[in-house]
């Protein structure tokens, strides 16, 4: 598994955005992760707690929005949530399909508070 | 004063940006490159050995070997006549764009025709990390079973070509080729597929011909 390198990427993105907003603390992170990815929530939390120590994001809560693998049948047009190990159309059994969701791997938003006097004000703040 | 900051940034964007830089370097050197992925034991190194032996006299090949800790695979590639660079990932389960960048630094890219990158043996993680190579190739093998596309959809989805290795074992193992191919077709319709055996050499010609054609196209800037 590669949760450590994923956690490092998340920390880099978080600190960059927190700094540009002039935030002193990051309290929450909102992640959007499709079920096609192999990341395990608890494992990511474990590494997150380790590598966020001593940074403005130390102890921030990770919130996971999991996106199920969603498939569209190219034969009958049905949209459905794929069953594990079986992507076939739940309505007509068709095998000509398109995966329309489930690949997401995003940091959607962070919640911050406090401000550092030296930092420039963020336009959205 | 709590505040929510919308970000919506791909978690692996930094890797993707580096992969694009790797690609630009490879394009600049007109060096055709492939990222070879597979589970352990599928035959990545055997395929590289066969490729180096067959093409080594006419084309200049280099191999970047990703391995958790040993140089066994790099030694095999070198013995087959390829210039081999070893990347020990130190336990990481995949190669990423930074690791490939380091390997590219050690090669005279302009003096090569084909670069083969052997990823870490793993059917899950390498699929998530772009390296910047021209093509991604998945090596499946008959003894692994025909259920792999159903169990590891992400690995089968993003690749440009599929090698089905060890087809000489088909009479001896229960591998339903029809079921396997149907699973692949759902994820990656029309995927270029090379059934072959690195042991007997059957089917290798089509694979080699594809490599040579692609390498020539990149060399000529097509």
Boltz contact constraints between the chains, C-beta under 6 A:
constraints:
  - contact:
      token1: [A, 2]
      token2: [B, 93]
      max_distance: 6.0
  - contact:
      token1: [A, 2]
      token2: [B, 94]
      max_distance: 6.0
  - contact:
      token1: [A, 2]
      token2: [B, 125]
      max_distance: 6.0
  - contact:
      token1: [A, 9]
      token2: [B, 11]
      max_distance: 6.0
  - contact:
      token1: [A, 10]
      token2: [B, 11]
      max_distance: 6.0
  - contact:
      token1: [A, 13]
      token2: [B, 9]
      max_distance: 6.0
  - contact:
      token1: [A, 17]
      token2: [B, 5]
      max_distance: 6.0
  - contact:
      token1: [A, 17]
      token2: [B, 7]
      max_distance: 6.0
  - contact:
      token1: [A, 21]
      token2: [B, 5]
      max_distance: 6.0
  - contact:
      token1: [A, 36]
      token2: [B, 154]
      max_distance: 6.0
  - contact:
      token1: [A, 38]
      token2: [B, 124]
      max_distance: 6.0
  - contact:
      token1: [A, 85]
      token2: [B, 150]
      max_distance: 6.0
  - contact:
      token1: [A, 87]
      token2: [B, 186]
      max_distance: 6.0
  - contact:
      token1: [A, 95]
      token2: [B, 186]
      max_distance: 6.0
  - contact:
      token1: [A, 97]
      token2: [B, 186]
      max_distance: 6.0
  - contact:
      token1: [A, 105]
      token2: [B, 11]
      max_distance: 6.0
  - contact:
      token1: [A, 106]
      token2: [B, 8]
      max_distance: 6.0
  - contact:
      token1: [A, 106]
      token2: [B, 10]
      max_distance: 6.0
  - contact:
      token1: [A, 107]
      token2: [B, 7]
      max_distance: 6.0
  - contact:
      token1: [A, 107]
      token2: [B, 9]
      max_distance: 6.0
  - contact:
      token1: [A, 107]
      token2: [B, 11]
      max_distance: 6.0
  - contact:
      token1: [A, 108]
      token2: [B, 8]
      max_distance: 6.0
  - contact:
      token1: [A, 109]
      token2: [B, 4]
      max_distance: 6.0
  - contact:
      token1: [A, 109]
      token2: [B, 6]
      max_distance: 6.0
  - contact:
      token1: [A, 109]
      token2: [B, 7]
      max_distance: 6.0
  - contact:
      token1: [A, 110]
      token2: [B, 5]
      max_distance: 6.0
  - contact:
      token1: [A, 111]
      token2: [B, 2]
      max_distance: 6.0
  - contact:
      token1: [A, 111]
      token2: [B, 4]
      max_distance: 6.0
  - contact:
      token1: [A, 112]
      token2: [B, 3]
      max_distance: 6.0
  - contact:
      token1: [A, 113]
      token2: [B, 2]
      max_distance: 6.0
  - contact:
      token1: [A, 125]
      token2: [B, 3]
      max_distance: 6.0
